[in-house]
Amino acid sequence: MANMLIIGTNAANTYKTALDVTSHNVANVGTEGYSRQRAEIGNNTPASVGGVFLGGGSRVDSVLRIQADYIQSQLNNSNASVERYDQQLQLSKQLEGIVASNDEGIQQFMQRFFDSLQNLADNPTSSTNRQMVLDEAGNLESHISNLSTVLDETQTQVNTQIKGLVTEINDRLSIVQRLNQEVERAMSVGTQPPNDLLDQRNQAVLELSGYIDIKTFEQPDGRLDIFTSGGNMPLLADNYKANLTAELGPYKDENRIEVYMTTGGSKRIVSEEISGGQLGGVLDFRQNMLDQAQNDLGVTLNSLVASMNWQHYQGYDLNGEPGGDLFAPLNMTASHSVKNSGTEDGSNILVSFNPNAGVSEPPYAPTGTQAQPALYSDKESYLQEAFKQIGLMQPREYEIRYNASADAFDFYDYSTGQRLSDAGGTPISVARGASAQVEGLNFDFSNVTTVPGDRDAFLVKPHQEILKQFSAELSDTDKIAARGQSPDPSVTAPAAAAYGDNVNMANMASLQSRNLMYADGTGSGTETLLGGYSKMATNVGMYVRGTEIQLTAQQNVHNQIMTQRESLSGVSLDEEAANLMKFQQAYEAAAQIIATSQSIFQTLIGVIRG
């Protein structure tokens, strides 16, 4: 009878707990990240009575949280990918709209500029046609300036977004850090895992994965360590939070916000180690679309400026003087890293388009290397060398590092960090005090008299610089060099052809259809100037399309994992309703056991008293 009462009481407590757990599940059917729970019911140790083992009833061994760590990990990874590509797509569509809205305008202005050259070639002495050339050059300058300004504003927007996302990541890490403390405290004082706290922490981690790609590692004390997906950056280890910071990169003149982390007492850039989440999407967009678009456009402009100027140098103006600069030529210096140990600030590293440096450097003047060559055939060979160097230009940014052991500067691709080599596969290195042609541009170190520190680094972005410098140079119509060379150029010194000659202007107009850019293995150009610009627009479109495909694929994966999680951990109201009925009936039956036990007990007492 006593056993019967104990069994009934235990059973009532068991099914009361089961009803509580089921009710908790129903109450949280709409709670994001909640994992359904289940009361694990087991039997009590049987008692031996007269050699017979009688059952001891039931008890709740634990309240089990129905979830799988591997599914949660997959969910974090897929969420990071979805948020990355969604962020990329938003930004890339914005840039695509900018390019598309300017695409027709730039192509029209370039075409109108070439048309004006052809009109002047048809009537080289017409003052109206000459003015039209200058007007169209100015219109092209204005349109390029507008596009460049919008691209710069997009860079500023990216900087702002990186700062905001880093702040959000730090805040999310603080939430997980606090939940870690609560989980550790709960597990140290109880035998039952704090299921709801664990769900809250998983949800906080999932939300964190939307901002940055992560990996998690659970510790024996219940705490969760968080690293970036590559495992190299401890965001939260031993519940110590390593704050990320968003600050200007090492090249201050670049005005580029990078992501930093301080570990072991040293601060380092970790932007390249972040590939997922919204932050990864912004960083990928900046490097592989925005930077690339600016460099692609810059190569086209550098090619346009160099080819037009050098062909213009070949001719003579109305006064019989050799042609000067039609557009402002590239002329820039390097910027230095704040980490450099030496005093060289990069201002003595000169970068320009100077294909015949030290031999013939127009615009032509009376003396020195700017004097006209002895023979016009030599002048023509220098022009062909200029065209050759134009074909070697690449949409690249250069990081130049000083090698103290060789007293020379080594060249690297700033975006990838790879060492650059020449056509023969030899790593590119230029001695201090010397100059050299590197991918179509002249890098001049002759003014670097102070020895830099070993591995001091300098940055050169020639194709983004031309976006800022691009401008029409001529303002006097008489200075347009439409005239060509006098007869027998191979045996005579350079001299102007007769007044009214149009040979040089015709040659300038023909550059529209000449393949000048992106030379192949034979040294022959593969793209016209307009084709070079179209390549930029094509690359932008391909990036957008590729991002759309990736986003769709990752959304499908994410949805499948979410479905898998819901089938395992989600609350089914039908199932819980059935459980409520089952446990309610069991509870009522247990209550009946107690009532029966009490009735029997009262009967026995009555008999004894009887």
Summary of the structure (lengths in Angstrom):
residues: 610
radius of gyration: 37.8
end to end distance: 19.6
largest distance: 148.4
contacts: 2016
relative contact order: 0.14
helix: 53%
strand: 16%
